């Protein structure tokens, strides 16, 4: 991993640590100045431990900088126009509302009584927002929510670009600029939902596991990112679980066990404390009954899910669909099966599909309000996997570039 990619990973890890430590500070009612001091100490230790970047030797061409600047400009120029002042529906009804409760260090548990606001949802984003709200003494809450959402919206394409440009600048640039030109991606990103945060952590896990070949610390960072998926949204446990199954051989190696446990301990600990000691049961899980088995054999549900999936794919993810076909064509030409990472993402997509099949809620409503968001969660990882495969086309890149 190069320096630019490491900076992005560090910013995500630092945000997650801030969220986790703030949550733990609420439990004993720690004074906020002491929380800030503890936070600074933790971030300093994280910085000292963080894997060292490599691959940035010597001065490079200006082209990588110019392409990166163009991508950042494209996103920034559209973000404000596409963003709602208070975020979209779930932002002010769930995530920002939870942050408002958590910013009160004495009465934050009142959040748990608002049953209509999904108090069982993990607290990565709300706790992060609450920390900064207190840091700014309650001022600029809307600005802070937007700033965090636009930051992670920017981090996703930049992380893909910085992870791949040294292999193939053309493919990396195409991935960056296609995502940066995608109004749907930007609108979802600045909606102030937690989906973009989950998408970032899931993508970061892929980047870290690929970088683990050079430094075992990235294994710890990978499992930390997977733990952050769980700490961000309920469906994060599905993504993290499937990822862990696909990389079980790597994670269970005797030489990697310490890194795996050390990485996941902090976010998983926060999630377990919240879920076991405070959060009410998930309403969707509670709604599962004896008729769940019969839903598995209701063909109309499969048709409905598949039909809307095709609509969302053709409307919001056209370039990803094209990229997937190119990926398959590359596999055919190389006479090989799709790689482990592609199968991993497809399994996550299948898991989401099956969750819709057995949902106790009205299926039409559930699909119309969430399917595009769940696809958005997986889109960055899918884009990374496709671009990484296509970056083997070395004839598109006559020489390596340095950023």
Residue pairs with C-beta under 8 A, 6 or more apart in sequence:
1 9
1 51
1 53
1 54
1 55
1 163
1 207
1 208
1 211
1 214
1 218
2 53
2 54
2 55
2 56
2 162
2 166
2 403
3 53
3 56
3 403
4 56
4 68
4 158
4 162
4 403
5 53
5 159
5 162
5 163
5 207
5 211
6 50
6 51
6 53
8 155
8 158
8 159
8 162
8 204
9 50
9 159
9 204
9 207
9 208
9 221
10 46
10 47
10 50
11 151
11 155
12 152
12 155
12 200
12 201
12 204
12 225
12 228
13 46
13 50
13 221
13 224
13 225
14 43
14 46
15 128
15 148
15 152
16 124
16 128
16 201
16 224
16 228
16 231
16 267
17 39
17 42
17 43
17 46
17 266
18 39
18 43
18 127
18 128
18 131
19 123
19 124
19 125
19 127
19 128
19 131
19 231
20 124
20 127
20 231
20 266
20 267
20 270
21 35
21 38
21 39
21 42
22 35
22 39
22 102
22 127
22 128
22 130
22 131
23 102
23 123
23 127
23 270
23 273
23 274
24 270
24 273
25 32
25 34
25 35
25 38
25 105
26 102
26 105
26 108
27 273
29 105
29 106
30 38
30 105
32 105
32 134
35 131
36 135
39 131
49 217
50 217
51 211
51 215
51 217
51 218
51 221
52 215
54 214
55 166
55 402
56 402
56 403
57 402
58 402
59 402
60 401
60 402
60 403
61 401
61 402
63 169
63 401
64 165
64 169
64 401
64 402
64 403
65 403
67 161
67 165
67 169
67 172
67 173
67 176
67 177
68 158
68 161
68 162
68 176
68 403
70 177
70 180
71 157
71 158
71 161
71 176
71 177
71 179
71 180
72 154
72 158
72 180
74 177
74 180
74 181
75 150
75 153
75 154
75 157
75 180
75 186
76 150
76 154
78 183
78 186
79 150
79 153
79 186
79 189
79 190
82 183
82 186
82 187
82 190
83 146
83 149
83 150
83 187
83 190
83 191
83 192
84 91
84 191
85 142
86 92
86 96
86 142
86 192
87 95
87 96
87 145
87 146
87 149
87 191
87 192
87 193
88 191
88 192
88 193
90 191
90 193
91 145
91 191
91 192
91 193
93 117
94 117
94 118
94 121
95 125
95 126
95 129
95 192
95 193
95 194
96 126
96 129
96 141
96 145
96 192
97 111
97 114
97 117
98 111
98 117
98 119
98 121
98 123
98 126
99 125
99 126
99 127
99 129
99 130
99 133
99 141
99 145
100 130
100 133
100 141
101 107
101 108
101 110
101 111
101 114
101 126
101 130
102 108
102 111
102 123
102 126
102 127
102 129
102 130
103 129
103 130
103 133
103 134
103 138
104 110
105 134
108 130
109 278
111 117
111 119
112 119
112 278
112 279
112 280
113 119
115 280
118 283
119 279
119 280
120 234
120 275
120 279
120 280
120 281
120 282
120 283
121 194
121 233
121 234
122 230
122 231
122 232
122 233
122 234
122 236
122 271
122 274
123 231
123 270
123 274
124 194
124 197
124 228
124 231
124 232
124 267
125 148
125 194
125 197
125 232
128 148
129 141
129 144
129 145
129 148
132 144
132 148
133 141
133 144
136 144
145 192
146 190
146 192
148 192
149 189
149 190
149 191
149 192
149 193
149 196
150 189
150 190
152 189
152 196
152 197
152 200
153 185
153 186
153 189
153 190
153 196
155 200
156 179
156 189
156 196
156 199
156 200
156 203
156 380
157 175
157 176
157 179
157 180
157 380
158 176
159 200
159 203
159 204
159 207
160 172
160 175
160 176
160 179
160 203
160 380
160 383
160 384
160 387
161 172
161 173
161 175
161 176
162 403
163 207
163 210
163 211
163 384
163 388
164 171
164 172
164 175
164 384
164 387
164 388
164 391
165 172
165 173
165 401
165 403
166 400
166 401
166 402
166 403
167 388
167 391
167 392
167 397
168 390
168 391
168 392
168 393
168 394
168 396
168 397
169 397
169 401
170 396
170 397
171 387
171 390
171 391
171 393
171 396
171 397
172 387
172 391
174 387
175 383
175 384
175 386
175 387
178 319
178 383
179 185
179 380
179 383
182 319
184 315
184 316
184 317
184 372
184 376
185 376
185 379
188 195
188 196
188 372
188 373
188 376
189 196
193 373
194 232
194 233
195 233
195 373
195 374
195 376
195 377
196 376
197 232
198 229
198 232
198 233
198 235
198 236
198 239
198 377
199 376
199 377
199 378
199 379
199 380
199 381
200 380
201 225
201 226
201 228
201 229
201 232
201 236
202 225
202 229
202 236
202 239
202 243
202 377
202 378
202 380
202 381
203 380
203 381
203 384
204 221
204 222
204 225
205 222
205 225
205 226
205 229
205 240
205 243
206 341
206 381
206 384
206 385
207 384
208 218
208 219
208 221
208 222
208 225
209 218
209 219
209 222
209 247
209 250
210 388
211 218
212 218
212 219
212 222
212 250
216 255
216 256
216 259
217 259
219 250
219 251
219 256
219 259
219 260
219 263
220 259
220 260
220 262
220 263
221 263
222 263
223 251
223 259
223 260
223 261
223 263
223 264
224 263
224 264
224 266
224 267
226 239
226 240
226 243
226 244
226 263
226 264
227 240
227 263
227 264
227 265
227 266
227 267
227 268
227 271
228 236
228 267
229 236
229 237
229 239
229 240
230 236
230 237
230 240
230 267
230 268
230 271
231 267
231 268
231 270
231 271
233 377
234 282
235 352
235 355
235 374
235 377
238 348
238 351
238 352
238 355
239 348
239 377
242 344
242 347
242 348
242 351
243 344
244 251
246 340
246 341
246 343
246 344
246 347
250 256
251 257
251 260
252 260
284 359
284 360
284 361
287 360
287 361
288 358
288 360
289 360
292 358
292 360
295 301
295 357
295 358
296 357
296 358
298 357
301 356
301 357
301 363
302 357
304 363
304 364
304 367
305 353
305 356
305 357
305 363
305 367
305 371
308 367
308 368
308 371
309 353
309 371
309 375
312 371
312 372
312 375
313 320
313 321
313 375
314 321
316 372
316 375
316 376
317 375
317 379
320 379
320 382
320 383
320 386
323 382
323 383
323 386
323 387
323 390
324 382
324 386
326 386
326 390
327 338
327 342
327 385
327 386
327 389
327 390
328 338
330 389
330 390
330 392
330 393
331 337
331 338
331 389
338 346
339 385
339 389
341 381
341 385
341 388
342 385
342 386
342 389
345 378
345 381
345 382
345 385
348 378
349 375
349 378
352 374
352 378
356 363
356 366
356 367
356 371
359 366
